[in-house]
Amino acid sequence: MPRSGERERSEFDRKLLDVRRVARVVAGGRRFSFRVTVVVGNRKGKVGVGVAKGPDVTIATEKAASRARKHLAFIPITPVGSIAHEVRAKFSSATVLLRPRPAGSGIIAGGSVRAVVELAGISNVSSKILSRTPNKLTNAMATLEALKQLKPRT
């Protein structure tokens, strides 16, 4: 059991994808808060994406990581560390295509797709973001939707 001031080490790794400062207008001016997008995964087939707002980046990060752990997806991974078949998914304005690659190819992906795929534990995959959106949150969610569509190899 952790002592006061210490945190228990989680089985999940996490990666901060995006931090945005958001504002709401109140009588005295603007109130600023932060929206944080976090990806968590155990590198063995479980991955999740969480989004949260808070008055401080650290508070928002903890909330986002907690939400990501609540909404984990199980991803079937082949023995060579790839995916079983090609898959395409759309989330909001983002469209992502994932293709299996042979052993030793590595992860051919960028940005938020790479973060989600790495934390899921996939080591050989090729991806392409087919949409024009630079939004890291929607690209990460589209990647997660694509991974959820995977069927395990029988």
LINJO-V330918 format. One record per residue. N is the residue number from 0. RES is the residue in three letters. SS is DSSP state (~ for helix, > for strand, _ for the rest). D_FIRST is the distance of its C-alpha to the first C-alpha in whole Angstrom. Layout:
n->N res->RES ss->SS d_first->D_FIRST
n->N res->RES ss->SS d_first->D_FIRST
//
This chain:
n->0 res->MET ss->_ d_first->0
n->1 res->PRO ss->_ d_first->4
n->2 res->ARG ss->_ d_first->7
n->3 res->SER ss->_ d_first->10
n->4 res->GLY ss->_ d_first->12
n->5 res->GLU ss->_ d_first->9
n->6 res->ARG ss->_ d_first->9
n->7 res->GLU ss->_ d_first->8
n->8 res->ARG ss->_ d_first->11
n->9 res->SER ss->_ d_first->13
n->10 res->GLU ss->_ d_first->15
n->11 res->PHE ss->_ d_first->18
n->12 res->ASP ss->> d_first->20
n->13 res->ARG ss->> d_first->22
n->14 res->LYS ss->> d_first->25
n->15 res->LEU ss->> d_first->27
n->16 res->LEU ss->> d_first->30
n->17 res->ASP ss->> d_first->32
n->18 res->VAL ss->> d_first->32
n->19 res->ARG ss->> d_first->35
n->20 res->ARG ss->> d_first->36
n->21 res->VAL ss->> d_first->37
n->22 res->ALA ss->> d_first->39
n->23 res->ARG ss->> d_first->40
n->24 res->VAL ss->> d_first->44
n->25 res->VAL ss->> d_first->43
n->26 res->ALA ss->_ d_first->46
n->27 res->GLY ss->_ d_first->45
n->28 res->GLY ss->> d_first->45
n->29 res->ARG ss->> d_first->42
n->30 res->ARG ss->> d_first->38
n->31 res->PHE ss->> d_first->36
n->32 res->SER ss->> d_first->33
n->33 res->PHE ss->> d_first->32
n->34 res->ARG ss->> d_first->31
n->35 res->VAL ss->> d_first->29
n->36 res->THR ss->> d_first->29
n->37 res->VAL ss->> d_first->26
n->38 res->VAL ss->> d_first->26
n->39 res->VAL ss->> d_first->23
n->40 res->GLY ss->> d_first->23
n->41 res->ASN ss->_ d_first->21
n->42 res->ARG ss->_ d_first->25
n->43 res->LYS ss->_ d_first->25
n->44 res->GLY ss->_ d_first->27
n->45 res->LYS ss->> d_first->25
n->46 res->VAL ss->> d_first->26
n->47 res->GLY ss->> d_first->26
n->48 res->VAL ss->> d_first->27
n->49 res->GLY ss->> d_first->26
n->50 res->VAL ss->> d_first->28
n->51 res->ALA ss->> d_first->28
n->52 res->LYS ss->> d_first->29
n->53 res->GLY ss->> d_first->28
n->54 res->PRO ss->_ d_first->29
n->55 res->ASP ss->_ d_first->28
n->56 res->VAL ss->~ d_first->27
n->57 res->THR ss->~ d_first->23
n->58 res->ILE ss->~ d_first->23
n->59 res->ALA ss->~ d_first->25
n->60 res->THR ss->~ d_first->23
n->61 res->GLU ss->~ d_first->20
n->62 res->LYS ss->~ d_first->22
n->63 res->ALA ss->~ d_first->24
n->64 res->ALA ss->~ d_first->21
n->65 res->SER ss->~ d_first->19
n->66 res->ARG ss->~ d_first->23
n->67 res->ALA ss->~ d_first->23
n->68 res->ARG ss->~ d_first->20
n->69 res->LYS ss->~ d_first->22
n->70 res->HIS ss->_ d_first->25
n->71 res->LEU ss->_ d_first->25
n->72 res->ALA ss->> d_first->28
n->73 res->PHE ss->> d_first->28
n->74 res->ILE ss->_ d_first->31
n->75 res->PRO ss->_ d_first->33
n->76 res->ILE ss->_ d_first->33
n->77 res->THR ss->_ d_first->36
n->78 res->PRO ss->_ d_first->36
n->79 res->VAL ss->_ d_first->37
n->80 res->GLY ss->_ d_first->34
n->81 res->SER ss->_ d_first->37
n->82 res->ILE ss->_ d_first->38
n->83 res->ALA ss->_ d_first->40
n->84 res->HIS ss->_ d_first->43
n->85 res->GLU ss->_ d_first->44
n->86 res->VAL ss->> d_first->42
n->87 res->ARG ss->> d_first->43
n->88 res->ALA ss->> d_first->42
n->89 res->LYS ss->> d_first->42
n->90 res->PHE ss->> d_first->40
n->91 res->SER ss->_ d_first->42
n->92 res->SER ss->_ d_first->44
n->93 res->ALA ss->> d_first->42
n->94 res->THR ss->> d_first->44
n->95 res->VAL ss->> d_first->42
n->96 res->LEU ss->> d_first->43
n->97 res->LEU ss->> d_first->41
n->98 res->ARG ss->> d_first->43
n->99 res->PRO ss->> d_first->42
n->100 res->ARG ss->_ d_first->42
n->101 res->PRO ss->_ d_first->43
n->102 res->ALA ss->_ d_first->40
n->103 res->GLY ss->_ d_first->40
n->104 res->SER ss->_ d_first->41
n->105 res->GLY ss->_ d_first->38
n->106 res->ILE ss->> d_first->37
n->107 res->ILE ss->> d_first->40
n->108 res->ALA ss->_ d_first->39
n->109 res->GLY ss->_ d_first->39
n->110 res->GLY ss->~ d_first->36
n->111 res->SER ss->~ d_first->34
n->112 res->VAL ss->~ d_first->35
n->113 res->ARG ss->~ d_first->34
n->114 res->ALA ss->~ d_first->31
n->115 res->VAL ss->~ d_first->30
n->116 res->VAL ss->~ d_first->32
n->117 res->GLU ss->~ d_first->30
n->118 res->LEU ss->~ d_first->26
n->119 res->ALA ss->~ d_first->28
n->120 res->GLY ss->_ d_first->28
n->121 res->ILE ss->_ d_first->32
n->122 res->SER ss->_ d_first->34
n->123 res->ASN ss->_ d_first->38
n->124 res->VAL ss->> d_first->39
n->125 res->SER ss->> d_first->42
n->126 res->SER ss->> d_first->41
n->127 res->LYS ss->> d_first->44
n->128 res->ILE ss->> d_first->43
n->129 res->LEU ss->_ d_first->47
n->130 res->SER ss->_ d_first->47
n->131 res->ARG ss->_ d_first->47
n->132 res->THR ss->_ d_first->44
n->133 res->PRO ss->_ d_first->42
n->134 res->ASN ss->_ d_first->40
n->135 res->LYS ss->~ d_first->36
n->136 res->LEU ss->~ d_first->35
n->137 res->THR ss->~ d_first->37
n->138 res->ASN ss->~ d_first->38
n->139 res->ALA ss->~ d_first->34
n->140 res->MET ss->~ d_first->34
n->141 res->ALA ss->~ d_first->38
n->142 res->THR ss->~ d_first->36
n->143 res->LEU ss->~ d_first->33
n->144 res->GLU ss->~ d_first->36
n->145 res->ALA ss->~ d_first->38
n->146 res->LEU ss->~ d_first->35
n->147 res->LYS ss->~ d_first->34
n->148 res->GLN ss->_ d_first->38
n->149 res->LEU ss->_ d_first->38
n->150 res->LYS ss->_ d_first->39
n->151 res->PRO ss->_ d_first->37
n->152 res->ARG ss->_ d_first->40
n->153 res->THR ss->_ d_first->41
//
